[in-house]
Amino acid sequence: MSDERPGHDRPGHDTPDGRGRTGLHRIGRDLSGNPDVRVRDVEVTSDGGHVLRRTTFDYRGRDGEWTTQTRETYDRGNGATVLLYDPAGRTLLLSRQFRFPAYVNGHPDGLLIEAAAGLLDGDSPEEAIRREAAEELGVRIGEFTHLFDLYMSPGSVTERVHFYAAPYVPSDIAGGGGLAEEGEEIEAVVVPYDEALGMVADGRIADGKTVVLIQWAALNLFG
């Protein structure tokens, strides 16, 4: 389907958005991996730091009938996260930081306990976990293990998160706390592994990626 229709001169389409990007409405138009999906149109509805798109596509169901559907997708890029663990002390090194989206959606104070994580921002996943572990928790990662890659909210968010685990030595921690210029105020939290399981069970740890990593540790690390 042609892109030439009213509205396609909006920022992020054929004219630059606030970050100088164009062609944001072309993402997804050339998908061909699923013969039961035919993309008809892609519209950028928000072009702030991340991109919200409305995509219209034809979908062929199991009965062979085609229907036209519309979905909104939020594209914030891909991310990476790492579980830092002390095998000798049987502890996990996590962070505590304020998350407004959680606060506005029912979390009592918005302070979540999480594994170190961040968007790739042009780096490889391995570079990203090294960067985030150093910035947030003051740990220089040595050896690490890639665990799996997961879509954390596939109904609306395109992000794929790369999961890792890495040992750390408590005496090697230096710095951390996040980036002040990004408004980060991150507190390092050392949690005994057994207590971490209880914190998942009673809701004190409510961050999805962190729960996944602690469950992985239960199966593969400290079981």
N, C-alpha and C positions, 0 to 999 in steps of 0.2 A: 504494500500500500504506500502511496506517495506521502512524503512528509509535507508537501506544499498545500497547506490549508490554513485558514485564519488562526492566529494565535501562535504560530511557530516562530515568530520573531521575538518571543518573550525571552528574558534572560535564562541562559542555560540551554536554550534551543539553538538558534542561529546567531544570537548575540551573547556576548560573555556575561556570566553571572558575576556576583561580587568577588568570586575567587578566580575569575578569568576563564571559566570553563564553558565550552560549547559542546553541542552534540550529546548532551545528557539524555535527550529523548530518543536516541538511537540504540541505547542499551537494551538488548533483548530482542530486537527486531530480526536478527539473523539466526536465532536459535533453531536448530534442526534435529536435535537428538531425540525428540519424542514426536512420532508421526501423528499422534492424536492431539497435538497442540499447534495452532496456527496463530501467530501474533498479528493482530490487525493494526493496533495503534499504541503508541507510548507517549504519555504527556507528563511533563515535569510540573508538579503542583507546588513544590517547595524546594528552593535551591539555596538553603542556608549553608552551614558548615557541612551538613550531610544532605542527601538528596531523597526526596519523596516523589515517587512516580505512580501514575495511574495507568495501568496496562489493560487494554481490551484484547481479548483473544477468543478464538473458537476452540472448543474442547469437545472431542468425540468420546462419549461414554461407552461403557461396556455393552450397551444395547445397540451401538453403532450410530446413534443419533448425535448430531452436532448441536451444541448450544453456544451462545455467545456469553462470555463472562467478563467481569471486570474485577481487578485486584489492585490494591495499593501496596507498594513495597517500599520499605525504608532502607536505604543503602548508606551505611556508615563505614563501609570497608570491612575487612576481616581483622581478626584479633588473635592474640595468643595469651596463654596463661600458664603459670608454672607453680607446682606444689613444692615448696622448700621444706625438706625434712632433715632432722638430725637423727641418724640411725642409732647412735650411741645413747642419746638421751630420750629417744622415742617421743620427740616433740615435732610440732609443725610451726613454721614461722609464717604468720598471716598478718594482714593489715586491718586496721579499723579506720574507716573514713566516712564522711557524710555523703549520702546519695539522695539528692532532692527527689528524683522520681520515685524512690521507695518511700520517702517521707510523705509525699503527697498522696500515696496510694496505700496508706494504712500502717506503715512501719512506725512504731512509737516515737523514735527520735531520729530516724534516718541514718543512724550510724551502723554500717554493715561491716561484718568481719568477712574478709575475702582473701583469696590467694592473689598474689601479684599478677597483674594483667594489664593489657593495653592494646590499642589498635596498632596494626603493623606500620602505618604511615610511611609506606614505601620500603620498609626493611623486610628482610626475610623473617619467618616466624622465630628462627633461632636467634637472630639479632634482636628481635623485639623482646623475647623473654630475658635476655641478658640486660638489655636497657632498662626494662621495668623492674627487675629484681634489684638492680643497682639504685635506680632513682627512688623507688618506694621503700625498700627495706635495707639498703646498704650492703647487699650481698653480691659478690663477684662470682658468678656461676662458673664452675669447672665442667665436670662431666654432667650430662643430662640424658634423659630418656624421653623419646617421643612416644606418647601414649595413643592418641587418636585425634581425629578432627570431627567436630560436631556442629550441626546447625542448632543454635540454642532457642530460636523462636521462629521456626520456618513458616508460620502462617502469615507473617508480615515483614520480618526483618531478614535481609539477605545475608547477614554476617555469618561466616564460618569461623569457629574458634579452634585454634591449634593447641592441644593440651600436652604439657610436659611435666616431668618430675625431676628434681635435682637435689642431691644432698648438700647440706651446708654445715659449717662449723661455727658455733656461736661466737667464738673468740675472733672470728674474721669479719664480723659485722662492723661496718664503718660508714656513717652517713645515713642516707635514706631520708624519708619524710616527704617525698614528692617534690614537685616543682612549684615554687611560690608564684611564679609568673602565670601559672595556669590555675591558681587558686587552690592548689592541693595542700592539704594538711593531714598527712598520713601518719598514723601511729603503728609501730610494729607491735605485734602481739604474739608471744610464744605460748602455744597451747599444747599440753600433753595430748598425745594421740587418743588415749582412752577418753579424755574429757571432750575432745573434738567430736567423737561419736555421740556423746550425750548432748552436746550443743546442737547437733543436727536434729536429734530426736525431739528436743524440747523447743526448737525454733530459734535459739540464740544465733545459730548460723543459718541464714535464710537465702544466701546468694547461690544461684543455681550451679555455676561453674565450680564453686568451692565444695558444694555438696558432692558433685560428681567426683572430684579429686579425692575427697576423704573416703568415699565409698571404694574408689580404686585402691587407695591405701589399705583399706580393710581387707580387700581380696588379694592383694599382691605384695604388700609391704610389711605390715605389722600383724597380719593374721595369725 
